[in-house]
């Protein structure tokens, strides 16, 4: 007899049809039953969306919850919505798109959770305390500072906020869900209006961005960073005597002693106390004096995923990175590292910076199922921070199979105060960027700030942290001044936009000082640079218009610290996208590409009138540019034929001393390797003083995927100095993504997952090989 257990209950018994169950049909039927919204609900949703007027063009500088108040005994009534002004007259076309299962779930969620939004009139933002911000410029009276996040019970699931009104945050989250549904189903996007508008227009000192030749050769190499004086986290760190390597769930400490190099200790991050889920692998490292900072993920099973079907005997459960752990270890004695304390924050690890002993960590926290957000329970939609002090489980080298002590400390969790959350209007995402500042010496939290809008790009200057979030949007609320500065005509529908927030650092006291929406996309952190109180950035803008059709262009913007435009080059390169950017003082070099590689030199000495000084067109393009002493740049990228077809990698040396007459003075075309350094600058070892540049690569030309570390000598020509083979690995992924080159003294240490190999810089002869 045929087993009918798993057949869809609504499957008809067609005459003559086979009774054998069709697995694909079963899955499809189950998904249709679970995800199909009620027709009446969908019809009501369409009616509400169609009735929404277009959003105002002006973007509030910052949207935050009101000042902290005592928790009400009953949900507080939200203010009545003020009428929203009509659209500023710019016509829009919405891209047609197919609605997937996820959007169907979002549509159902909208029918369940009411949308309550505050609105303002004619671009005027009313601030708490009676202040008024007209055109997102004037700051309101500042409310009393909150007492800080409340300490919660030892488990995050029981955390209860004790201060702040999270209503505006919840409203913004639900508005983002509505905008997603509107984008896929049609209709107008919504907007939310600021409760507070905070703007800091103080001037800041210029940031140094030249990481080229220093005044004297260093005793050892450091992580390749964007801004001099601001360290960036990476998987390998050294202080010149010890090398720290994070791989898997272990940090290995080795002596940097040439032929005498050896492993002195290991740190098993799973033995750090306070884990609430499953400890993940090491994401990055930071070294601050005798303190090693380890970033790792805390994973938990997502049993509440709306895509799980528990009617089946077997189903796949996803493990999600619920928080990032910031683990501090005392490595004064590298042979005996000891655990100090652990701090954590919601979301998966993004990046970290270190400046003047203060650690800045950015994570990405997504509300994957907004239907679970409860307006009366902020823990369901507000990021958390956690703290764990040192305790019985302080031995960093405890074997992984040893149980922690029964009285080991437990994480103390607290919600971010509502006053430390900024949101954007007309969001298309339910993702936060969570930034925290920690004094590494004391372990004290100095500040925290979350931005509902996410951050795909993170750039930090000496005074500000910039968070840029990519968003697919058919109608982003780009301010009129920015729209005009980028030369966009009425009737253009953008394919994407970028949310941008400026977080003032102030020694670690993080404050969201300004926000805006930009047309187009930012390539990476090198696309932004702060100098003499101005933010310069490069954008690739694409979209559709009835007059032109689909178009793309590269633009350069100069913004004040209020993120309002003061100067621009709207059409730097038409029908081309940005491939790499490098700022250096008052000059920026930008590479764009379609079939040839235009390298532009642009004068930014007058921020109100940036000027193109020179342009070089050659085949191919560089995806990374590195300063090579005064007047020189080294480019790493792809070589192409005259027809624009990639045929290998290319190292280029550019003479940019005369910006009017840029020249490519040397180049070397390489086989087609897999090179992580093309897109991750930290993978580049650049020793300008010795004229050497190195990076890991996977050679697929032989079909075997041979793992290599390549070193090139850059002078009047570019020549290969060494082709170093990495030790065989059992990894199923390319080791080149987990390999770094570090110089200590006159030795090069190639740190890879299976082995650390030491080479003499003179001839690159092997000195030692240490298995890991």
C-alpha positions as CSV (number, residue, x, y, z in Angstrom):
1,X,0.0,0.0,0.0
2,X,1.3,3.5,-0.9
3,X,2.2,5.6,2.1
4,X,0.0,8.8,1.9
5,X,1.4,10.4,5.1
6,X,3.4,13.1,3.3
7,X,1.1,13.8,0.5
8,X,-0.4,17.3,0.4
9,X,-3.8,17.1,2.0
10,X,-5.3,19.1,-0.9
11,X,-3.8,16.8,-3.6
12,X,-6.6,15.4,-5.9
13,X,-6.8,11.7,-6.7
14,X,-6.7,12.0,-10.4
15,X,-7.9,8.9,-12.3
16,X,-5.0,6.9,-13.6
17,X,-2.4,9.1,-11.8
18,X,0.5,7.5,-10.0
19,X,0.1,7.3,-6.2
20,X,3.9,7.7,-5.7
21,X,4.6,10.9,-3.8
22,X,6.6,13.6,-5.7
23,X,9.0,15.2,-3.2
24,X,9.3,18.4,-5.1
25,X,5.6,18.7,-5.3
26,X,5.3,18.1,-1.6
27,X,7.7,20.9,-0.8
28,X,6.1,23.3,-3.2
29,X,2.6,22.5,-1.8
30,X,3.8,23.0,1.8
31,X,5.4,26.3,1.0
32,X,2.3,27.5,-0.8
33,X,0.1,26.5,2.2
34,X,2.4,28.2,4.7
35,X,3.3,31.4,2.8
36,X,0.2,32.2,0.8
37,X,-1.3,35.4,2.4
38,X,-5.1,35.8,2.9
39,X,-6.5,37.4,-0.3
40,X,-8.4,39.9,1.8
41,X,-5.3,40.9,3.7
42,X,-3.3,41.4,0.5
43,X,-6.1,43.5,-1.0
44,X,-6.2,45.6,2.1
45,X,-2.4,46.0,2.0
46,X,-2.5,47.1,-1.6
47,X,-5.2,49.7,-0.8
48,X,-3.2,51.1,2.1
49,X,0.0,51.3,0.0
50,X,-1.7,53.0,-3.0
51,X,-3.2,55.6,-0.6
52,X,0.2,56.6,0.7
53,X,1.4,59.9,-0.7
54,X,5.0,60.2,-2.0
55,X,7.7,60.9,0.7
56,X,9.2,64.4,1.1
57,X,12.5,64.9,-0.6
58,X,14.3,66.3,2.5
59,X,16.1,63.8,4.7
60,X,16.2,64.3,8.5
61,X,19.7,64.4,9.8
62,X,19.1,61.9,12.6
63,X,16.0,60.0,13.8
64,X,16.1,58.8,17.3
65,X,13.8,57.9,20.1
66,X,12.7,60.6,22.5
67,X,14.7,61.2,25.7
68,X,14.6,58.5,28.3
69,X,11.4,58.2,30.3
70,X,10.2,55.8,33.0
71,X,8.5,52.7,31.7
72,X,4.8,53.4,31.4
73,X,2.3,51.0,33.1
74,X,0.4,50.8,29.8
75,X,1.6,51.4,26.2
76,X,1.8,55.1,25.7
77,X,-0.4,56.6,23.1
78,X,1.5,57.7,20.0
79,X,1.0,61.2,18.7
80,X,-1.4,61.8,15.9
81,X,0.2,61.8,12.4
82,X,0.6,65.1,10.8
83,X,-0.3,65.4,7.1
84,X,2.7,64.8,4.9
85,X,3.5,67.2,2.1
86,X,3.1,66.2,-1.5
87,X,6.0,65.0,-3.5
88,X,8.5,67.6,-4.7
89,X,7.5,67.0,-8.2
90,X,10.1,64.4,-9.3
91,X,8.5,61.6,-11.2
92,X,9.7,58.0,-10.5
93,X,9.4,54.7,-12.3
94,X,9.4,51.6,-10.1
95,X,11.3,48.5,-11.4
96,X,9.1,45.5,-11.9
97,X,10.2,42.6,-9.7
98,X,9.0,39.1,-8.8
99,X,7.8,38.7,-5.3
100,X,9.5,35.7,-3.5
101,X,8.5,33.7,-0.5
102,X,10.2,36.1,1.8
103,X,8.2,39.1,0.6
104,X,5.0,37.1,1.0
105,X,5.9,36.6,4.6
106,X,6.6,40.3,5.0
107,X,3.2,41.1,3.4
108,X,1.5,38.9,6.0
109,X,3.5,40.5,8.8
110,X,2.2,43.9,7.7
111,X,-1.4,42.7,8.0
112,X,-0.7,41.6,11.6
113,X,1.4,44.5,13.0
114,X,-0.1,48.0,12.5
115,X,2.1,50.7,11.1
116,X,2.3,53.8,13.2
117,X,4.4,56.6,11.9
118,X,5.2,60.2,13.0
119,X,5.3,62.8,10.2
120,X,6.3,66.4,9.8
121,X,5.2,69.2,7.6
122,X,7.1,70.6,4.7
123,X,10.5,69.2,5.6
124,X,10.5,70.6,9.1
125,X,11.6,68.3,11.9
126,X,10.1,68.9,15.3
127,X,12.6,68.0,18.0
128,X,12.0,67.0,21.6
129,X,12.1,70.0,23.9
130,X,10.7,72.4,21.4
131,X,13.7,72.7,19.0
132,X,13.0,72.8,15.3
133,X,15.3,71.6,12.5
134,X,14.4,73.2,9.2
135,X,15.9,71.4,6.2
136,X,17.8,69.1,8.5
137,X,20.2,71.8,9.6
138,X,19.3,73.4,13.0
139,X,20.0,71.4,16.1
140,X,17.4,71.2,18.9
141,X,17.9,71.8,22.6
142,X,19.9,68.8,23.9
143,X,18.1,66.6,26.4
144,X,19.8,65.5,29.6
145,X,22.2,62.6,29.0
146,X,20.9,59.2,30.0
147,X,22.4,57.3,32.9
148,X,23.6,54.6,30.5
149,X,22.3,51.1,29.6
150,X,20.5,49.3,32.4
151,X,22.1,46.1,33.7
152,X,19.9,43.1,33.0
153,X,19.7,39.7,34.5
154,X,22.3,37.1,33.5
155,X,20.5,35.9,30.4
156,X,19.6,38.0,27.3
157,X,16.2,36.4,26.9
158,X,15.1,38.0,30.2
159,X,16.5,41.5,29.5
160,X,14.0,44.2,30.2
161,X,14.7,47.9,29.3
162,X,14.5,50.3,32.1
163,X,14.9,53.6,30.2
164,X,14.0,55.1,26.9
165,X,11.0,55.1,24.5
166,X,11.6,52.7,21.6
167,X,8.4,53.5,19.9
168,X,10.0,55.5,17.0
169,X,12.5,52.7,16.5
170,X,9.7,50.2,16.2
171,X,7.8,52.4,13.8
172,X,10.8,52.8,11.6
173,X,11.3,49.0,11.6
174,X,7.8,48.5,10.5
175,X,8.0,51.2,7.9
176,X,11.0,49.4,6.4
177,X,8.9,46.3,6.1
178,X,6.2,48.3,4.3
179,X,8.8,49.8,2.0
180,X,10.0,46.3,1.0
181,X,6.5,45.2,0.3
182,X,5.8,48.4,-1.7
183,X,9.0,47.8,-3.7
184,X,8.0,44.3,-4.7
185,X,4.2,44.7,-4.9
186,X,4.0,48.2,-6.2
187,X,2.7,51.3,-4.5
188,X,4.4,54.2,-2.7
189,X,7.1,54.0,-0.1
190,X,6.6,55.4,3.3
191,X,8.5,57.8,5.4
192,X,9.2,58.3,9.1
193,X,10.0,61.7,10.7
194,X,12.5,62.6,13.3
195,X,11.7,62.8,16.9
196,X,15.1,64.4,17.5
197,X,17.4,66.0,15.0
198,X,21.0,66.3,16.2
199,X,23.7,67.9,14.1
200,X,27.3,68.6,15.0
201,X,29.0,71.0,12.6
202,X,32.3,71.3,14.5
203,X,35.4,71.4,12.4
204,X,37.9,68.6,12.8
205,X,41.6,68.2,12.2
206,X,42.6,66.7,8.9
207,X,43.4,63.0,8.7
208,X,46.6,61.6,7.3
209,X,46.0,59.0,4.7
210,X,49.4,58.5,3.2
211,X,50.6,55.0,4.1
212,X,53.6,55.2,1.8
213,X,57.3,55.7,2.7
214,X,57.9,56.6,6.3
215,X,60.7,58.7,7.8
216,X,62.6,55.5,8.8
217,X,62.2,51.8,8.1
218,X,60.2,50.0,10.8
219,X,61.5,47.1,12.7
220,X,58.5,45.0,11.6
221,X,55.5,45.3,9.3
222,X,52.0,46.0,10.5
223,X,48.6,45.5,9.0
224,X,48.1,47.4,5.8
225,X,45.7,50.1,6.8
226,X,43.9,53.0,5.1
227,X,44.5,55.8,7.6
228,X,47.9,56.2,9.2
229,X,47.6,56.0,13.0
230,X,44.3,54.0,12.9
231,X,44.9,50.2,13.1
232,X,42.6,47.7,11.5
233,X,41.8,44.3,12.7
234,X,43.1,41.3,10.8
235,X,43.8,37.6,11.2
236,X,47.6,38.1,11.8
237,X,49.2,40.6,14.2
238,X,52.7,41.1,15.5
239,X,54.6,43.3,18.0
240,X,58.0,42.4,16.5
241,X,58.7,39.6,18.9
242,X,55.5,37.5,18.8
243,X,53.2,36.6,15.9
244,X,49.5,36.1,16.7
245,X,47.5,34.1,14.1
246,X,43.8,33.5,14.4
247,X,42.4,30.5,12.5
248,X,39.5,28.2,13.3
249,X,38.7,28.5,17.0
250,X,42.3,28.9,18.0
251,X,44.8,31.8,18.2
252,X,48.4,30.5,17.8
253,X,51.2,32.5,19.4
254,X,54.7,32.1,17.8
255,X,58.1,33.6,18.6
256,X,59.3,35.7,15.7
257,X,62.9,34.5,15.9
258,X,64.0,33.6,12.4
259,X,65.4,30.1,12.3
260,X,64.4,29.7,15.9
261,X,60.7,30.4,15.4
262,X,58.4,28.2,17.3
263,X,54.9,27.9,18.8
264,X,54.8,29.1,22.4
265,X,51.1,28.8,23.2
266,X,47.6,28.6,21.9
267,X,44.4,30.2,22.9
268,X,41.2,28.2,22.6
269,X,38.5,30.8,22.3
270,X,35.7,28.3,23.2
271,X,37.0,28.3,26.8
272,X,36.3,32.0,27.3
273,X,33.4,32.2,29.8
274,X,30.0,33.6,29.0
275,X,29.1,31.9,25.8
276,X,25.3,31.6,25.4
277,X,25.3,29.7,22.2
278,X,27.9,27.7,20.2
279,X,31.3,29.4,20.0
280,X,32.4,30.2,16.4
281,X,35.7,30.7,14.8
282,X,38.1,33.6,15.2
283,X,37.0,36.4,12.9
284,X,39.8,38.9,13.5
285,X,42.5,40.0,15.9
286,X,43.7,43.4,17.3
287,X,46.8,44.0,19.4
288,X,47.0,46.9,21.8
289,X,50.2,46.8,23.8
290,X,50.1,43.7,25.9
291,X,46.4,43.1,25.3
292,X,45.2,40.8,22.5
293,X,41.7,41.3,21.3
294,X,40.0,38.4,19.7
295,X,36.7,38.8,17.7
296,X,34.6,35.6,17.5
297,X,30.9,34.8,16.8
298,X,28.4,33.3,19.2
299,X,26.1,31.0,17.2
300,X,22.6,29.9,18.1
301,X,20.1,27.7,16.3
302,X,17.3,29.7,14.6
303,X,14.3,27.5,15.6
304,X,11.9,30.4,15.0
305,X,12.7,30.8,11.3
306,X,9.5,31.2,9.3
307,X,11.0,28.9,6.6
308,X,11.2,25.9,8.8
309,X,8.6,23.2,8.2
310,X,8.3,21.0,11.3
311,X,5.7,18.7,9.7
312,X,8.6,16.8,8.1
313,X,10.6,14.3,10.0
314,X,13.9,15.9,8.9
315,X,14.5,19.6,8.4
316,X,17.5,21.8,8.2
317,X,18.0,24.3,11.1
318,X,20.2,27.3,10.4
319,X,22.8,28.5,13.0
320,X,22.9,32.3,13.1
321,X,25.6,34.5,14.5
322,X,23.5,36.1,17.2
323,X,26.3,38.2,18.7
324,X,30.0,39.1,18.3
325,X,32.3,38.4,21.2
326,X,35.1,40.8,22.0
327,X,37.6,38.7,24.0
328,X,40.5,40.4,25.8
329,X,43.6,38.5,26.8
330,X,46.7,39.6,28.6
331,X,49.7,38.5,26.6
332,X,52.4,40.1,28.6
333,X,53.9,36.6,28.8
334,X,53.1,35.1,25.4
335,X,53.8,31.6,26.8
336,X,51.0,32.0,29.3
337,X,48.2,34.2,27.9
338,X,45.4,34.8,30.4
339,X,41.8,35.7,29.8
340,X,40.8,39.2,31.1
341,X,37.2,39.7,30.1
342,X,34.7,39.5,27.4
343,X,32.3,42.0,25.9
344,X,29.7,41.4,23.2
345,X,27.2,43.1,20.9
346,X,24.4,41.9,18.8
347,X,25.0,40.8,15.2
348,X,27.8,39.4,13.1
349,X,31.3,40.9,13.0
350,X,31.9,43.5,10.4
351,X,35.2,45.3,11.2
352,X,37.1,47.0,13.9
353,X,39.5,50.0,14.4
354,X,42.0,50.9,17.1
355,X,43.1,54.5,17.9
356,X,44.7,55.9,21.0
357,X,43.9,52.8,23.0
358,X,40.2,52.9,22.2
359,X,38.7,49.9,20.3
360,X,35.8,50.6,17.9
361,X,33.8,47.5,16.8
362,X,31.1,47.4,14.2
363,X,28.6,44.6,13.8
364,X,25.6,43.9,11.6
365,X,22.4,42.9,13.4
366,X,19.5,41.9,11.2
367,X,15.8,41.4,12.2
368,X,15.2,38.6,9.8
369,X,11.6,38.1,10.8
370,X,10.1,41.5,11.6
371,X,6.7,39.8,12.4
372,X,8.3,38.7,15.7
373,X,9.0,42.3,16.8
374,X,6.7,43.1,19.7
375,X,6.2,46.8,20.3
376,X,5.9,46.2,24.0
377,X,9.0,44.1,24.2
378,X,12.1,46.0,22.8
379,X,14.3,42.9,23.2
380,X,12.6,41.5,20.1
381,X,13.9,44.3,17.9
382,X,16.6,46.3,19.7
383,X,20.4,45.4,19.8
384,X,22.0,44.2,23.0
385,X,25.5,44.6,24.5
386,X,26.9,42.1,27.0
387,X,29.8,42.0,29.5
388,X,31.6,39.2,31.2
389,X,34.3,39.7,33.8
390,X,37.2,37.4,34.4
391,X,36.5,34.4,36.6
392,X,37.4,30.7,37.2
393,X,37.6,30.0,33.5
394,X,40.6,32.4,33.0
395,X,43.1,29.9,31.6
396,X,43.2,30.7,27.9
397,X,44.9,27.4,27.1
398,X,42.4,25.1,28.8
399,X,41.7,22.1,26.5
400,X,38.5,22.4,24.5
401,X,37.0,19.2,26.0
402,X,37.2,20.6,29.6
403,X,34.0,21.8,31.1
404,X,34.0,25.4,32.4
405,X,33.8,25.8,36.2
406,X,30.3,25.6,37.7
407,X,30.7,29.2,39.1
408,X,32.0,30.6,35.9
409,X,30.7,34.1,35.2
410,X,27.6,34.6,33.0
411,X,27.1,37.3,30.5
412,X,25.2,40.4,31.8
413,X,23.1,41.8,29.0
414,X,21.5,45.2,28.4
415,X,19.6,46.9,25.6
416,X,21.1,49.8,23.8
417,X,19.3,52.9,25.2
418,X,16.7,54.4,22.8
419,X,18.8,57.6,22.6
420,X,21.7,55.6,21.1
421,X,19.7,54.4,18.1
422,X,19.5,56.4,14.9
423,X,17.3,55.5,11.9
424,X,16.9,56.6,8.3
425,X,13.6,57.6,6.6
426,X,12.2,55.4,3.9
427,X,14.4,52.4,4.8
428,X,14.5,49.2,2.7
429,X,16.2,47.2,5.3
430,X,15.6,45.8,8.8
431,X,19.3,45.7,9.6
432,X,21.2,47.7,12.2
433,X,24.9,48.7,12.2
434,X,26.0,48.5,15.9
435,X,29.1,50.4,16.9
436,X,30.7,50.3,20.3
437,X,33.8,51.9,21.8
438,X,35.9,50.2,24.5
439,X,38.9,51.3,26.5
440,X,41.2,48.4,25.9
441,X,43.4,49.1,29.0
442,X,40.4,49.0,31.4
443,X,37.8,47.1,29.5
444,X,35.3,49.9,30.1
445,X,32.6,50.7,27.6
446,X,33.0,54.3,26.5
447,X,30.1,54.6,24.1
448,X,27.7,52.8,21.8
449,X,25.5,53.7,18.8
450,X,23.3,51.7,16.5
451,X,22.0,52.8,13.1
452,X,18.9,51.2,11.6
453,X,20.0,51.1,8.0
454,X,23.0,48.9,8.3
455,X,26.6,49.4,7.1
456,X,28.2,47.7,4.2
457,X,31.0,50.2,4.2
458,X,32.9,51.4,7.2
459,X,35.4,54.3,7.1
460,X,37.0,55.9,10.2
461,X,39.0,59.2,10.4
462,X,40.6,60.6,13.5
463,X,37.3,62.2,14.6
464,X,34.4,60.4,13.0
465,X,33.2,56.9,12.1
466,X,31.2,56.8,8.8
467,X,28.7,54.0,8.2
468,X,27.5,53.5,4.6
469,X,24.6,51.1,3.9
470,X,23.7,49.8,0.4
471,X,20.0,49.7,-0.4
472,X,18.0,48.5,-3.4
473,X,15.4,51.2,-3.8
474,X,13.3,52.5,-6.6
475,X,12.6,55.8,-4.8
476,X,15.2,56.6,-2.2
477,X,14.7,60.0,-0.5
478,X,17.9,61.6,-1.8
479,X,18.0,65.3,-0.7
480,X,17.4,67.8,-3.5
481,X,20.8,69.4,-3.0
482,X,22.6,66.0,-3.4
483,X,20.4,65.1,-6.3
484,X,21.5,68.3,-8.1
485,X,25.1,68.0,-7.1
486,X,25.4,64.6,-8.8
487,X,23.7,66.0,-12.0
488,X,20.7,63.7,-11.9
489,X,17.7,64.9,-14.0
490,X,14.1,64.6,-13.0
491,X,12.5,61.4,-14.0
492,X,15.5,59.2,-13.2
493,X,14.8,56.0,-11.2
494,X,17.9,54.9,-9.3
495,X,18.8,51.2,-9.2
496,X,20.4,51.7,-5.7
497,X,21.2,54.2,-3.0
498,X,23.4,54.5,0.0
499,X,22.5,55.5,3.6
500,X,25.4,57.4,5.2
501,X,25.7,58.2,8.9
502,X,28.5,60.2,10.6
503,X,29.2,59.0,14.2
504,X,31.3,61.5,16.1
505,X,33.9,59.7,18.2
506,X,34.9,62.2,20.9
507,X,37.3,59.8,22.6
508,X,34.9,57.0,22.5
509,X,31.6,58.8,23.4
510,X,29.8,57.8,20.2
511,X,27.1,60.2,18.9
512,X,25.2,60.0,15.7
513,X,25.8,63.5,14.4
514,X,24.5,63.5,10.8
515,X,22.8,61.2,8.3
516,X,21.9,61.5,4.7
517,X,20.9,59.4,1.6
518,X,23.2,59.3,-1.4
519,X,22.4,58.2,-5.0
520,X,24.3,55.1,-6.2
521,X,26.8,52.9,-4.4
522,X,30.1,53.2,-2.6
523,X,32.7,50.7,-3.7
524,X,34.5,50.3,-0.4
525,X,36.1,52.2,2.5
526,X,38.7,53.7,0.2
527,X,35.9,55.6,-1.5
528,X,35.6,57.9,1.5
529,X,38.1,60.3,3.1
530,X,37.8,63.1,5.6
531,X,40.2,66.0,5.2
532,X,40.2,69.6,6.7
533,X,36.6,69.2,7.9
534,X,35.2,67.8,4.6
535,X,34.1,64.3,3.6
536,X,35.1,63.5,0.0
537,X,33.6,60.4,-1.6
538,X,33.3,58.6,-4.9
539,X,30.0,57.0,-6.1
540,X,28.9,54.8,-9.0
541,X,25.4,55.9,-9.9
542,X,23.1,53.9,-12.2
543,X,19.5,54.1,-13.0
544,X,16.8,54.4,-15.7
545,X,15.0,57.2,-17.4
546,X,12.6,57.4,-20.2
547,X,14.9,59.8,-22.1
548,X,18.1,57.9,-21.9
549,X,17.2,54.4,-20.8
550,X,19.7,52.5,-18.6
551,X,22.8,54.6,-17.7
552,X,25.8,54.5,-15.4
553,X,28.3,57.0,-14.3
554,X,31.0,57.8,-11.8
555,X,30.7,60.9,-9.6
556,X,32.7,62.7,-6.9
557,X,31.1,64.5,-4.0
558,X,32.5,66.8,-1.4
559,X,30.3,67.1,1.7
560,X,30.5,69.2,4.8
561,X,30.3,67.5,8.2
562,X,26.5,68.0,8.1
563,X,26.7,65.7,5.0
564,X,25.3,68.4,2.7
565,X,27.1,68.8,-0.6
566,X,29.5,71.7,-1.1
567,X,31.2,70.6,-4.3
568,X,31.2,67.9,-6.9
569,X,32.2,66.5,-10.2
570,X,28.8,65.1,-11.4
571,X,30.0,63.3,-14.5
572,X,33.5,62.2,-13.9
573,X,33.1,59.2,-16.2
574,X,29.9,58.4,-18.1
575,X,29.0,54.8,-18.8
576,X,31.8,53.6,-16.4
577,X,31.9,52.3,-12.9
578,X,34.5,53.0,-10.2
579,X,37.1,50.3,-9.6
580,X,39.5,51.8,-7.1
581,X,40.1,55.1,-5.2
582,X,43.0,56.5,-3.2
583,X,42.9,59.8,-1.4
584,X,46.2,61.5,-0.4
585,X,45.8,65.0,1.1
586,X,44.3,67.4,-1.4
587,X,44.6,64.9,-4.3
588,X,42.5,61.8,-5.1
589,X,43.2,59.2,-7.8
590,X,40.2,57.3,-9.1
591,X,40.1,54.4,-11.5
592,X,37.0,53.8,-13.6
593,X,36.4,51.2,-16.2
594,X,34.4,50.1,-19.2
595,X,36.9,48.8,-21.7
596,X,40.0,50.9,-20.8
597,X,41.4,52.0,-17.4
598,X,41.1,55.8,-17.0
599,X,43.2,56.8,-14.0
600,X,42.1,60.3,-12.9
601,X,44.1,62.8,-10.8
602,X,41.7,65.3,-9.2
603,X,42.6,68.4,-7.2
604,X,40.5,68.9,-4.1
605,X,42.4,71.8,-2.6
606,X,39.2,73.9,-3.1
607,X,36.4,71.7,-1.8
608,X,33.8,73.7,-3.5
609,X,35.4,73.3,-7.0
610,X,37.1,69.9,-7.4
611,X,39.0,69.8,-10.7
612,X,40.3,67.0,-12.9
613,X,44.0,67.6,-13.5
614,X,45.0,64.6,-15.6
615,X,43.7,61.3,-17.0
616,X,45.5,58.2,-18.2
617,X,43.8,55.6,-20.4
618,X,45.3,52.1,-20.6
619,X,43.9,48.6,-21.0
620,X,42.6,46.9,-17.9
621,X,41.9,48.4,-14.4
622,X,43.3,48.5,-10.9
623,X,41.1,47.3,-8.0
624,X,43.6,48.5,-5.4
625,X,46.0,51.4,-5.3
626,X,48.9,51.8,-2.9
627,X,51.0,54.9,-2.3
628,X,54.6,54.1,-3.2
629,X,56.6,57.0,-1.8
630,X,56.2,60.6,-3.1
631,X,54.6,60.8,-6.5
632,X,54.1,57.1,-7.2
633,X,51.3,54.6,-7.0
634,X,51.3,50.8,-7.3
635,X,48.1,49.3,-8.8
636,X,46.9,45.7,-8.5
637,X,44.1,44.7,-10.8
638,X,43.2,43.0,-14.0
639,X,44.7,43.1,-17.5
640,X,42.3,43.3,-20.4
641,X,42.5,43.1,-24.2
642,X,41.6,46.1,-26.3
643,X,38.1,44.5,-26.5
644,X,37.8,44.7,-22.7
645,X,38.2,40.9,-22.1
646,X,40.2,40.0,-18.9
647,X,43.2,37.9,-19.6
648,X,45.1,37.9,-16.4
649,X,46.3,40.0,-13.5
650,X,48.4,43.1,-13.7
651,X,50.8,45.0,-11.4
652,X,51.3,48.6,-12.5
653,X,53.6,51.4,-11.4
654,X,52.2,54.9,-12.0
655,X,54.2,58.1,-11.9
656,X,51.7,60.7,-10.5
657,X,54.2,63.4,-9.5
658,X,52.9,65.5,-12.3
659,X,49.1,65.1,-12.1
660,X,48.6,66.6,-15.5
661,X,50.8,64.0,-17.1
662,X,50.2,60.7,-15.4
663,X,52.2,57.8,-16.8
664,X,52.4,54.0,-16.3
665,X,56.1,53.6,-16.1
666,X,56.2,49.8,-15.5
667,X,53.8,46.9,-15.5
668,X,53.8,43.1,-15.2
669,X,51.0,40.9,-16.5
670,X,50.5,37.7,-14.4
671,X,48.7,34.5,-15.0
672,X,45.1,34.3,-14.0
673,X,45.4,33.6,-10.2
674,X,42.8,33.8,-7.5
675,X,44.1,36.7,-5.4
676,X,42.2,37.9,-2.3
677,X,44.4,41.1,-2.3
678,X,42.4,42.3,-5.3
679,X,39.5,43.1,-2.9
680,X,41.1,42.9,0.6
681,X,43.8,45.5,1.2
682,X,44.9,43.8,4.5
683,X,46.1,40.8,2.4
684,X,48.8,43.1,0.8
685,X,52.3,43.2,2.3
686,X,53.8,46.4,1.0
687,X,57.4,47.3,2.0
688,X,58.0,50.5,0.2
689,X,61.5,51.0,1.8
690,X,62.7,47.7,0.4
691,X,60.7,48.0,-2.9
692,X,58.8,44.8,-2.2
693,X,55.1,43.9,-2.4
694,X,53.6,40.5,-1.7
695,X,50.3,38.6,-1.5
696,X,48.9,35.1,-1.5
697,X,47.4,33.5,-4.6
698,X,45.9,30.3,-5.9
699,X,47.3,29.2,-9.2
700,X,44.5,27.5,-11.3
701,X,46.5,27.5,-14.5
702,X,47.6,23.9,-13.8
703,X,44.1,22.8,-12.7
704,X,45.4,21.7,-9.3
705,X,44.8,25.0,-7.4
706,X,48.3,25.4,-6.1
707,X,48.6,27.7,-3.1
708,X,51.4,30.3,-3.4
709,X,52.8,33.4,-1.8
710,X,54.1,35.8,-4.5
711,X,56.6,38.6,-3.9
712,X,57.5,41.3,-6.5
713,X,60.2,43.8,-6.6
714,X,59.1,47.3,-7.7
715,X,61.7,49.7,-9.0
716,X,62.2,51.1,-12.5
717,X,60.6,47.8,-13.5
718,X,58.4,45.2,-11.8
719,X,59.9,41.8,-11.5
720,X,59.0,38.6,-9.6
721,X,61.3,38.3,-6.5
722,X,59.9,35.0,-5.2
723,X,57.3,32.4,-5.9
724,X,56.8,30.6,-2.6
725,X,54.8,27.4,-2.4
726,X,52.5,27.0,0.7
727,X,52.4,23.7,2.6
728,X,49.8,21.2,1.5
729,X,46.5,21.8,3.3
730,X,43.5,19.6,4.1
731,X,41.1,22.6,3.9
732,X,38.3,22.5,1.4
733,X,38.7,26.2,0.7
734,X,41.6,28.2,-0.7
735,X,44.2,28.9,1.9
736,X,45.1,32.1,0.2
737,X,42.2,33.8,1.9
738,X,43.7,32.9,5.3
739,X,47.4,33.7,4.5
740,X,49.4,36.8,5.4
741,X,53.0,37.9,4.9
742,X,54.7,39.6,7.9
743,X,58.2,41.0,8.0
744,X,60.1,41.1,11.3
745,X,63.7,42.3,11.0
746,X,65.2,40.8,7.8
747,X,62.9,37.8,7.7
748,X,59.5,37.3,5.9
749,X,57.0,35.1,7.8
750,X,54.4,33.6,5.5
751,X,51.6,32.7,7.9
752,X,49.2,30.1,6.5
753,X,46.6,27.6,8.0
754,X,48.9,24.6,7.8
755,X,52.4,26.1,8.4
756,X,54.3,29.2,9.1
757,X,57.4,29.4,6.9
758,X,60.2,31.8,7.5
759,X,62.3,33.2,4.6
760,X,65.4,35.4,4.6
761,X,64.6,38.6,2.7
762,X,68.0,38.3,1.0
763,X,67.3,35.7,-1.6
764,X,64.1,34.4,0.0
765,X,65.8,31.2,1.2
766,X,63.9,29.2,3.8
767,X,65.0,29.6,7.4
768,X,62.3,27.6,9.3
769,X,59.0,25.9,8.9
770,X,56.6,25.5,11.8
771,X,53.6,23.2,11.5
772,X,50.4,24.5,12.9
